[in-house]
Amino acid sequence: MNADANLVCWKCGTSLEMVLLPFRRLEVCPDCDAELHVCKMCKLYDPHVVEACIDDRAEEVRNKERANFCDYFKPTPNAYQSRDSAASQASRAKLDALFSADTSAGESDTTSTRHALDDLFTDDSDDN
C-alpha cells in the first residue's frame, strides 16, 4: 500500500493509493495506463519556467508525459488538473440535444422529417 494515499494520476485523476512508492520508471496508472514517472507528475514540474522544471540540476526532458530517468523526480498529489467540467457538461448537453433520437416524438416526427428531406432533394421537373 502507498504511504501517500493522496496521490492521483496526472492524466485521469484516479487514486494511486495501491501503487507502491517510489514509482518504478515504467509504473502505470491502474485505470488509464498513463506512465507515472513523468514530469507532469512531479513536484518540480512548472510549465511556466524554462524547460518546465524548477530544479536547474535536472536534465531537460522533452516529452513531459513519458516516463523518464530523472533522479530528482518527486510525485505530487496536485498533478491532476481537471478540465472545466461545467463548460464540458454544457457542451455535451447541447450535442446530446442536437443528435439525440427523441423517442417520445414517435413515428410521425420521423416520417415528417423524411418527407421534408425527400422534398428537398426531389426534382419537380421529373414528374412531367
C-alpha positions as CSV (number, residue, x, y, z in Angstrom):
1,M,0.0,0.0,0.0
2,N,1.2,3.5,-0.8
3,A,2.3,5.7,2.1
4,D,0.8,8.8,0.5
5,A,-2.8,8.0,-0.2
6,N,-3.4,11.5,-1.7
7,L,-1.6,10.8,-4.9
8,V,-3.7,10.7,-8.0
9,C,-2.9,10.0,-11.7
10,W,-1.8,13.2,-13.5
11,K,-3.9,12.2,-16.5
12,C,-7.2,10.8,-15.3
13,G,-7.3,11.7,-11.5
14,T,-7.5,8.0,-10.4
15,S,-6.3,7.4,-6.8
16,L,-2.8,5.8,-6.7
17,E,-3.1,4.6,-3.1
18,M,-2.5,1.0,-4.2
19,V,0.7,1.8,-6.1
20,L,3.9,1.4,-4.2
21,L,6.4,4.3,-3.7
22,P,8.9,5.1,-5.1
23,F,7.4,4.7,-8.5
24,R,9.3,2.4,-10.9
25,R,10.3,4.1,-14.1
26,L,7.7,2.3,-16.1
27,E,4.9,2.4,-13.4
28,V,1.5,3.0,-14.9
29,C,-1.9,4.2,-13.7
30,P,-4.1,1.2,-12.9
31,D,-7.1,2.9,-14.6
32,C,-5.8,4.7,-17.8
33,D,-2.3,3.1,-18.2
34,A,-0.6,6.5,-18.3
35,E,3.0,6.3,-17.3
36,L,3.5,7.8,-13.8
37,H,7.3,8.6,-13.5
38,V,6.8,11.7,-15.8
39,C,7.4,15.4,-15.4
40,K,3.7,16.2,-15.2
41,M,3.5,14.0,-12.0
42,C,6.5,15.7,-10.3
43,K,6.6,18.4,-7.6
44,L,9.3,20.2,-9.6
45,Y,7.2,20.5,-12.8
46,D,6.2,24.0,-13.7
47,P,5.1,24.8,-17.3
48,H,5.8,28.5,-16.7
49,V,9.6,28.1,-16.4
50,V,12.3,27.3,-18.9
51,E,12.3,23.5,-19.6
52,A,9.3,23.2,-17.3
53,C,11.4,22.2,-14.3
54,I,12.2,24.4,-11.3
55,D,15.3,22.3,-10.4
56,D,18.2,23.6,-12.6
57,R,20.2,20.4,-11.9
58,A,17.8,18.2,-13.8
59,E,18.5,17.4,-17.4
60,E,15.9,18.5,-19.9
61,V,13.2,16.1,-20.7
62,R,11.5,16.8,-24.0
63,N,8.3,14.8,-23.6
64,K,6.8,15.7,-20.2
65,E,4.1,12.9,-20.5
66,R,6.5,10.0,-21.0
67,A,8.5,8.0,-18.4
68,N,12.0,9.4,-17.8
69,F,15.1,8.7,-15.8
70,C,15.1,11.9,-13.8
71,D,16.8,11.4,-10.4
72,Y,15.0,14.5,-8.9
73,F,11.5,13.1,-9.5
74,K,9.2,13.6,-6.5
75,P,5.5,12.7,-7.1
76,T,2.9,15.4,-6.2
77,P,-0.7,15.0,-5.2
78,N,-1.5,18.1,-7.2
79,A,-0.6,16.7,-10.6
80,Y,-4.1,16.2,-11.9
81,Q,-5.7,19.3,-13.4
82,S,-9.4,18.7,-14.1
83,R,-10.8,20.4,-17.2
84,D,-13.6,22.9,-16.7
85,S,-16.4,20.4,-16.1
86,A,-19.3,22.9,-16.3
87,A,-18.4,24.1,-19.8
88,S,-17.8,20.5,-20.8
89,Q,-21.2,19.4,-19.5
90,A,-23.0,22.3,-21.1
91,S,-21.3,21.4,-24.5
92,R,-22.2,17.8,-24.1
93,A,-25.8,18.6,-23.3
94,K,-26.1,20.8,-26.4
95,L,-24.6,18.0,-28.5
96,D,-27.0,15.4,-27.0
97,A,-29.9,17.6,-27.7
98,L,-28.8,18.1,-31.3
99,F,-28.1,14.5,-32.1
100,S,-30.4,12.6,-29.7
101,A,-33.1,10.5,-31.1
102,D,-36.2,11.6,-29.2
103,T,-38.3,8.5,-28.8
104,S,-41.3,10.5,-27.4
105,A,-41.8,12.1,-30.8
106,G,-42.8,8.8,-32.3
107,E,-43.1,7.8,-36.0
108,S,-44.9,10.9,-37.2
109,D,-41.9,13.1,-36.5
110,T,-39.6,10.7,-38.2
111,T,-41.9,10.4,-41.1
112,S,-42.3,14.2,-41.5
113,T,-38.6,14.6,-41.3
114,R,-38.1,12.0,-44.0
115,H,-40.7,13.7,-46.3
116,A,-39.1,17.1,-45.8
117,L,-35.7,15.6,-46.7
118,D,-37.2,13.8,-49.8
119,D,-38.9,17.1,-50.9
120,L,-35.6,18.9,-50.6
121,F,-33.9,16.5,-53.0
122,T,-36.7,15.7,-55.3
123,D,-36.6,17.4,-58.7
124,D,-40.2,18.5,-59.6
125,S,-39.4,18.6,-63.3
126,D,-39.1,14.8,-63.3
127,D,-42.9,14.4,-62.9
128,N,-43.6,15.8,-66.4
